[in-house]
Amino acid sequence: MTRSYTIKIHNRQTGDRHTVRVPEDRYILQSAENQGVELPFSCRNGACTACAVRVKSGNCTSQKQWDFLWNCKKRVMLCCASAIPVPTSR
C-alpha cells in the first residue's frame, strides 16, 4: 500500500488555504488538481518556476533535475517537479 502525506498549502496570490493528501509516488501539483485545488503553474516541468513554493516545515526529496532549488538556503521546491515532503524526525 502506498503511503500518503498531508500537505498544507497557503496560496499567497489568492489567500486560499488548502489541505491535500499526496501519495508518496505522486507530485503535489498533480494530487492537488485531482482534489479540486488550483495551484499556479505554467509548464509542468519546472522550467518556468511558477509553481515554486517555500517549505516551512519538514524535508523534501526531488525525483527530477531541479535539486538545485531544494539545496538553496531558502528551502524552495517545485510542486510539479518535486516529490512529496518527507517528515523530519522530532
N, C-alpha and C positions, 0 to 999 in steps of 0.2 A: 504494500500500500504506500502510495506517495505521501510524504509529509507535506503539510502546508503551513504557512505563516500568516499571521495577521499583520497587515501593513496599514499604518495611519498616514493619511496624506492630507496636507493643507495646501491647497492651490492658492497662492498669494495673488494671482491675477484676478481670480473671481471671488476669493474669500471663502470658497467652499471647503468643507472638511469631509473626508470620506474614510471609511474603514473597509478594506478589501482583504479577502483571503487569497493567498498566492501559493499555488503548489510549487514545490521546490524545482520542478522541471519546466517552469513557465516564467515569462518575463512579467514584470509589474504592469507595464502598459497593456499587454495582451490580457492579463487577468482582470485589470480594472475595466477595460472595454467590455469583456464578457459579463461583467456585473453591472453594466449600465453607467459606469463612471467615465466621464470625458476628461482626459488629461491632454495638455498641449503636446503636440508632436508635429513633425513635418515629413521626415524622410524614412522613419522606422529602422534606420541602420546606424544611427549615432553621429552621422556626419554633420548635421545641422545644429546639434545640441539643444534643440527646442524642448526636449524632454528632460534636460538636466535638472537634478534635484539635490538638495543638501540633505545629508543623512545626519539626523540629530541624535540617534542612539542606535546601538548595535553595530555590526560589521557587515560587510558585503563581499561577495565574490563576483567575479566577472567571467563570463563564458566567451567573450569576444575580445577584439583587439583594443578596446578602449580602457585598458587598465590604467593608462596614464592619468585619467580623470580621478579614479579612486585613490591613486597614490599621492595626489596633491594634498596639502595640509587642510584644505577647505572641506574635505570629506564630501566630494561631489560624485554622483553616479548618474548614469543614463537609464531611464526606465525602460527604454526599448532595447538596449544592448547589454543590460546587466541582469544577472540572476537575482534572486530574492536575497534580502538581508539575512545574515547568519547571526543568530543571537549570541551575545557575549556572555561568558560565564560571570556570575556575581558571587 
